Amino acid sequence: MFKNLFNLSVKRQGKEIFGFYLFYSIVGSIIAGFVCGILIFVLYPQAVMNNEIQHLAILFGSVAAVLYGVGLSLAIIASKKIFNSFNAVSLTILAVILSGFCGALLGMIPVAFLTSFDSKDNSFQV
């Protein structure tokens, strides 16, 4: 389930896709939380009320989720060398839309399915 998590060129199936999703969602949430917290602290030191901080965290969190999903998608596409795959590009666009509106929890699902592609192939299998 958690085999070869850092090797993005590996073709995953079933439980491995879920393991990839789970690991990278948790890691991405932790990284985004720290980065957003530091950015809010540095860029907006006057934000002391909970409502202001919450509004900024939602704004920065959405941007971080989109950037994280796109970055990971592009890394997978580059490692598998599937630049011309319509399905891979479609899943990346879907990941951007879902990350922007629903956050990383749903946005990472298309990214996880990108790992099921063969290298230099347009098809995926679950």
Residue frames relative to the residue before (quaternion, step in Angstrom):
aa qw qx qy qz dx dy dz
M 1.0000 0.0000 0.0000 0.0000 0.00 0.00 0.00
F 0.7953 0.2189 -0.1079 0.5549 3.58 0.95 -0.85
K 0.3329 0.7513 -0.5034 0.2670 3.58 1.07 0.69
N 0.8703 0.0705 -0.0626 0.4835 3.56 -1.16 0.73
L 0.1254 0.8369 -0.5236 0.0985 3.60 0.89 0.87
F 0.7377 0.4181 -0.2334 0.4760 3.57 1.04 -0.69
N 0.5966 0.5074 -0.3678 0.5013 3.58 1.29 -0.02
L 0.2041 -0.8401 0.4951 0.0864 3.57 -0.10 1.31
S 0.6257 0.5552 -0.3481 0.4232 3.60 1.19 -0.23
V 0.5050 0.6532 -0.4204 0.3762 3.61 1.26 -0.10
K 0.3710 -0.6954 0.5694 0.2337 3.55 -1.06 0.82
R 0.1513 -0.8098 0.5652 0.0434 3.56 -0.70 1.14
Q 0.1174 -0.7766 0.6152 0.0677 3.54 -1.27 0.51
G 0.8889 0.0818 -0.0410 0.4488 3.55 -1.24 0.61
K 0.8495 0.0925 -0.0149 0.5193 3.55 -0.50 -1.27
E 0.6221 0.5476 -0.3475 0.4385 3.59 1.06 -0.68
I 0.6176 0.5220 -0.3421 0.4785 3.60 1.07 -0.71
F 0.6596 0.4964 -0.3090 0.4722 3.59 0.94 -0.86
G 0.6419 0.5216 -0.3195 0.4624 3.60 0.98 -0.78
F 0.6298 0.5203 -0.3180 0.4811 3.56 1.04 -0.82
Y 0.6512 0.5213 -0.3011 0.4621 3.58 0.93 -0.96
L 0.6809 0.5004 -0.2874 0.4509 3.56 0.83 -1.01
F 0.6883 0.4881 -0.2873 0.4532 3.59 0.80 -1.00
Y 0.7423 0.4196 -0.2462 0.4608 3.59 0.70 -1.03
S 0.5899 0.5413 -0.3771 0.4656 3.62 1.15 -0.39
I 0.6768 0.4795 -0.2935 0.4753 3.58 0.91 -0.89
V 0.6647 0.4934 -0.3051 0.4708 3.59 0.88 -0.91
G 0.6618 0.5097 -0.3036 0.4583 3.59 0.94 -0.85
S 0.6430 0.5182 -0.3207 0.4640 3.58 1.03 -0.76
I 0.6558 0.5025 -0.3117 0.4693 3.57 0.95 -0.82
I 0.6687 0.4892 -0.3007 0.4724 3.58 0.89 -0.93
A 0.6671 0.4987 -0.3065 0.4607 3.59 0.88 -0.90
G 0.6290 0.5427 -0.3335 0.4456 3.59 1.00 -0.74
F 0.6820 0.4712 -0.2871 0.4800 3.56 0.90 -0.90
V 0.6708 0.4970 -0.3063 0.4574 3.59 0.87 -0.92
C 0.6672 0.4891 -0.3066 0.4708 3.61 0.91 -0.86
G 0.6393 0.5286 -0.3236 0.4552 3.58 0.98 -0.79
I 0.6706 0.4826 -0.2948 0.4801 3.57 0.94 -0.86
L 0.6543 0.5116 -0.3206 0.4555 3.60 0.94 -0.84
I 0.6579 0.4927 -0.3174 0.4730 3.58 0.92 -0.82
F 0.6537 0.5196 -0.3115 0.4536 3.58 0.96 -0.85
V 0.7183 0.4399 -0.2500 0.4776 3.60 0.95 -0.89
L 0.7622 0.4038 -0.2197 0.4557 3.60 0.77 -0.99
Y 0.7992 0.1872 -0.0756 0.5662 3.59 1.09 -0.68
P 0.0132 0.8350 -0.5500 0.0112 3.63 0.50 1.07
Q 0.6264 0.5511 -0.3427 0.4319 3.60 1.17 -0.44
A 0.5492 0.6024 -0.4070 0.4121 3.62 1.22 -0.21
V 0.0749 0.8289 -0.5456 0.0986 3.55 -0.15 1.30
M 0.6273 0.5252 -0.3486 0.4572 3.58 1.13 -0.45
N 0.5947 -0.6114 0.3930 0.3435 3.57 -1.04 0.77
N 0.6375 0.5353 -0.3412 0.4366 3.61 0.99 -0.73
E 0.6481 0.5097 -0.3203 0.4664 3.59 0.98 -0.79
I 0.6762 0.4891 -0.2917 0.4673 3.56 0.86 -0.95
Q 0.6438 0.5205 -0.3215 0.4596 3.58 0.98 -0.80
H 0.6440 0.5147 -0.3182 0.4681 3.60 0.96 -0.83
L 0.6742 0.4833 -0.2903 0.4770 3.60 0.92 -0.89
A 0.6432 0.5238 -0.3286 0.4516 3.60 0.99 -0.78
I 0.6406 0.5072 -0.3268 0.4749 3.60 1.00 -0.76
L 0.6557 0.5145 -0.3076 0.4590 3.58 0.96 -0.86
F 0.7162 0.4315 -0.2565 0.4848 3.58 0.77 -1.03
G 0.6236 0.5551 -0.3382 0.4344 3.61 1.06 -0.69
S 0.6430 0.5154 -0.3202 0.4673 3.57 1.02 -0.77
V 0.6587 0.4980 -0.3028 0.4759 3.56 0.96 -0.87
A 0.6548 0.5105 -0.3109 0.4625 3.58 0.97 -0.86
A 0.6423 0.5261 -0.3266 0.4517 3.61 0.98 -0.80
V 0.6573 0.4996 -0.3097 0.4716 3.59 0.96 -0.85
L 0.6812 0.4868 -0.2960 0.4597 3.59 0.85 -0.93
Y 0.6458 0.5190 -0.3160 0.4623 3.58 1.00 -0.80
G 0.6774 0.4955 -0.2915 0.4590 3.59 0.89 -0.91
V 0.6687 0.4838 -0.2976 0.4798 3.58 0.95 -0.88
G 0.6536 0.5213 -0.3191 0.4463 3.58 0.92 -0.86
L 0.6794 0.4748 -0.2874 0.4799 3.56 0.93 -0.88
S 0.6237 0.5343 -0.3342 0.4625 3.60 1.04 -0.74
L 0.6820 0.4793 -0.2871 0.4720 3.56 0.88 -0.91
A 0.6227 0.5260 -0.3432 0.4667 3.59 1.06 -0.66
I 0.6506 0.4984 -0.3147 0.4788 3.60 1.00 -0.79
I 0.6542 0.5101 -0.3114 0.4635 3.58 0.92 -0.91
A 0.6690 0.4918 -0.3021 0.4684 3.59 0.96 -0.82
S 0.6875 0.4812 -0.3029 0.4517 3.61 0.90 -0.82
K 0.7078 0.4182 -0.2553 0.5089 3.59 1.13 -0.61
K 0.3173 -0.7778 0.4787 0.2553 3.58 1.35 -0.23
I 0.4311 0.6786 -0.4741 0.3589 3.58 0.87 1.00
F 0.0836 0.8501 -0.5116 0.0929 3.55 0.94 0.97
N 0.7385 0.4212 -0.2248 0.4761 3.61 1.02 -0.74
S 0.4685 0.6882 -0.4368 0.3406 3.58 1.24 0.15
F 0.3959 -0.7236 0.5192 0.2237 3.56 -0.68 1.12
N 0.6459 0.5289 -0.3194 0.4484 3.59 0.99 -0.82
A 0.6548 0.5095 -0.3171 0.4594 3.59 0.97 -0.80
V 0.6582 0.4883 -0.3057 0.4847 3.58 0.96 -0.83
S 0.6395 0.5260 -0.3231 0.4583 3.60 1.00 -0.78
L 0.6595 0.4927 -0.3091 0.4762 3.59 0.97 -0.80
T 0.6243 0.5289 -0.3368 0.4659 3.59 1.08 -0.68
I 0.6536 0.4928 -0.3111 0.4829 3.58 0.96 -0.83
L 0.6372 0.5162 -0.3223 0.4729 3.59 1.00 -0.78
A 0.6315 0.5303 -0.3276 0.4612 3.59 1.04 -0.76
V 0.6330 0.5208 -0.3293 0.4686 3.61 1.03 -0.76
I 0.6716 0.4972 -0.2983 0.4613 3.58 0.87 -0.95
L 0.6940 0.4685 -0.2838 0.4672 3.59 0.83 -0.94
S 0.6490 0.5114 -0.3229 0.4615 3.60 1.00 -0.77
G 0.6675 0.5175 -0.3030 0.4414 3.56 0.97 -0.81
F 0.7769 0.3524 -0.1832 0.4886 3.57 0.90 -0.87
C 0.8120 0.2719 -0.1177 0.5029 3.60 0.99 -0.78
G 0.5527 -0.6179 0.3943 0.3966 3.58 1.23 -0.14
A 0.7273 -0.4613 0.3072 0.4048 3.51 -1.35 0.08
L 0.5424 0.6381 -0.4087 0.3627 3.59 1.12 -0.51
L 0.7506 0.3165 -0.1944 0.5465 3.60 0.94 -0.82
G 0.6232 0.5840 -0.3364 0.3968 3.58 1.08 -0.65
M 0.6563 0.5199 -0.3163 0.4460 3.57 1.16 -0.48
I 0.5011 0.6658 -0.4288 0.3489 3.61 1.21 -0.26
P 0.6912 0.4365 -0.3107 0.4850 3.68 0.78 -0.81
V 0.6059 0.5491 -0.3551 0.4532 3.58 1.10 -0.65
A 0.6479 0.5110 -0.3171 0.4675 3.58 0.98 -0.80
F 0.6633 0.4952 -0.3127 0.4658 3.60 1.02 -0.72
L 0.5399 0.6008 -0.4100 0.4235 3.60 1.18 -0.32
T 0.6349 0.5492 -0.3383 0.4253 3.59 1.09 -0.59
S 0.6170 0.5528 -0.3522 0.4354 3.61 1.24 -0.23
F 0.5096 0.6421 -0.4242 0.3848 3.61 1.25 -0.04
D 0.4437 -0.6248 0.5642 0.3072 3.53 -1.24 0.54
S 0.5652 -0.5609 0.4619 0.3905 3.55 -1.18 0.39
K 0.8501 0.0417 -0.0937 0.5166 3.56 -0.96 1.02
D 0.5966 0.5198 -0.3751 0.4829 3.58 1.06 0.81
N 0.4209 -0.7372 0.4790 0.2235 3.59 -1.06 0.71
S 0.6587 0.5293 -0.3188 0.4293 3.59 1.16 -0.26
F 0.1406 -0.7626 0.6202 0.1184 3.53 -1.28 0.34
Q 0.1698 -0.7739 0.6054 0.0758 3.52 -1.22 0.61
V 0.2692 -0.7577 0.5733 0.1576 3.53 -1.08 0.74
